[in-house]
């Protein structure tokens, strides 16, 4: 069952991770932090963002976040930006990404498993 409830801890985490992601995007153009750690963090950001306002089974949230990340990554493989004629729009390129990498799928998976393990260990779930 899903209910709407403000979780201040997750909201603070969301804002902090968003700030880190913005710094990564603004100040790093290549390397492990930009290309892999940023992908690891983005699923944690989305998970925490959802948990900020929605109380639901964290396993379902994690599965949804991971599925969403995979859909976005595979949209890059099939050139969704080109099909939507958005390749030259900076915001669309930032949000959807532009190139498919298997390593991104691995980073998304590890990020999701990490935040789920932390969430399940620190926040008791009551169905």
C-alpha positions as CSV (number, residue, x, y, z in Angstrom):
1,X,0.0,0.0,0.0
2,X,1.2,3.5,-0.8
3,X,0.6,6.6,1.2
4,X,1.8,10.2,0.9
5,X,3.9,11.2,3.9
6,X,6.8,13.7,4.2
7,X,10.0,12.0,5.3
8,X,12.4,14.9,6.2
9,X,15.5,12.6,6.3
10,X,14.9,11.5,2.7
11,X,14.2,15.0,1.6
12,X,17.5,16.3,3.1
13,X,19.3,13.4,1.4
14,X,17.6,14.2,-1.9
15,X,18.7,17.8,-1.7
16,X,22.3,16.9,-0.7
17,X,22.7,14.3,-3.4
18,X,21.2,16.7,-6.0
19,X,23.8,19.3,-5.0
20,X,26.5,16.7,-5.4
21,X,25.2,15.7,-8.8
22,X,25.0,19.3,-9.9
23,X,28.6,19.8,-8.8
24,X,29.7,16.7,-10.7
25,X,28.0,17.9,-13.8
26,X,29.3,21.5,-13.5
27,X,32.9,20.8,-12.6
28,X,33.8,17.4,-14.1
29,X,33.8,16.6,-17.7
30,X,35.3,13.1,-17.7
31,X,36.6,10.3,-15.4
32,X,35.2,7.8,-13.0
33,X,33.3,10.3,-10.8
34,X,31.5,11.9,-13.8
35,X,30.7,8.8,-15.7
36,X,30.3,6.0,-13.2
37,X,29.8,7.5,-9.7
38,X,27.3,10.0,-11.0
39,X,25.2,7.1,-12.4
40,X,25.5,5.3,-9.1
41,X,24.3,8.4,-7.3
42,X,21.4,9.2,-9.7
43,X,19.4,6.2,-8.8
44,X,20.0,6.9,-5.1
45,X,18.8,10.5,-5.8
46,X,15.6,9.3,-7.4
47,X,14.9,6.6,-4.7
48,X,15.4,9.2,-1.9
49,X,13.3,11.7,-3.9
50,X,10.4,9.2,-4.1
51,X,10.8,8.1,-0.4
52,X,10.7,11.8,0.6
53,X,7.0,11.9,-0.2
54,X,5.7,8.4,-0.6
55,X,5.6,5.7,2.0
56,X,5.5,2.3,0.2
57,X,7.4,-0.9,0.2
58,X,11.0,0.1,-0.5
59,X,11.6,-3.0,-2.6
60,X,8.9,-1.9,-5.0
61,X,10.3,1.6,-5.1
62,X,13.8,0.3,-5.8
63,X,12.6,-2.0,-8.6
64,X,10.7,0.9,-10.2
65,X,13.7,3.2,-10.0
66,X,16.0,0.6,-11.5
67,X,13.5,-0.1,-14.2
68,X,13.2,3.6,-15.0
69,X,17.0,4.0,-15.1
70,X,17.2,1.0,-17.5
71,X,14.5,2.4,-19.8
72,X,16.4,5.7,-20.0
73,X,19.6,4.0,-20.7
74,X,18.1,1.7,-23.4
75,X,16.5,4.7,-24.9
76,X,20.0,5.9,-25.6
77,X,20.8,2.7,-27.4
78,X,17.9,3.2,-29.7
79,X,18.6,7.0,-30.2
80,X,15.3,8.3,-28.6
81,X,16.7,11.8,-28.7
82,X,17.0,11.6,-32.5
83,X,13.6,10.1,-32.9
84,X,12.1,12.9,-30.8
85,X,14.3,15.5,-32.6
86,X,15.7,16.6,-29.3
87,X,19.4,15.8,-29.9
88,X,20.3,19.5,-29.9
89,X,18.3,20.4,-26.8
90,X,20.8,20.6,-23.9
91,X,18.2,19.9,-21.2
92,X,16.8,16.8,-23.0
93,X,20.3,15.6,-23.5
94,X,21.2,16.0,-19.8
95,X,18.0,14.3,-18.6
96,X,18.0,11.4,-21.1
97,X,21.7,11.1,-21.8
98,X,23.1,10.6,-25.2
99,X,25.2,7.4,-25.3
100,X,24.5,3.9,-24.1
101,X,27.0,2.2,-21.9
102,X,26.7,-1.2,-20.2
103,X,28.7,0.1,-17.4
104,X,25.9,2.6,-16.6
105,X,23.5,-0.3,-16.2
106,X,25.9,-1.9,-13.7
107,X,26.3,1.5,-11.8
108,X,22.5,1.8,-11.7
109,X,22.2,-1.7,-10.3
110,X,24.8,-1.2,-7.6
111,X,23.4,2.2,-6.7
112,X,19.9,0.7,-6.3
113,X,21.1,-2.3,-4.3
114,X,23.1,0.0,-2.1
115,X,20.3,2.4,-1.2
116,X,17.9,-0.5,-0.8
117,X,20.2,-2.3,1.6
118,X,20.7,1.0,3.6
119,X,17.0,1.7,3.6
120,X,16.0,-1.8,4.7
121,X,18.6,-1.8,7.5
122,X,17.8,1.7,8.8
123,X,14.1,2.2,8.2
124,X,11.7,-0.6,9.3
125,X,9.0,-1.2,6.7
126,X,5.5,-1.7,8.0
127,X,3.1,-2.9,5.3
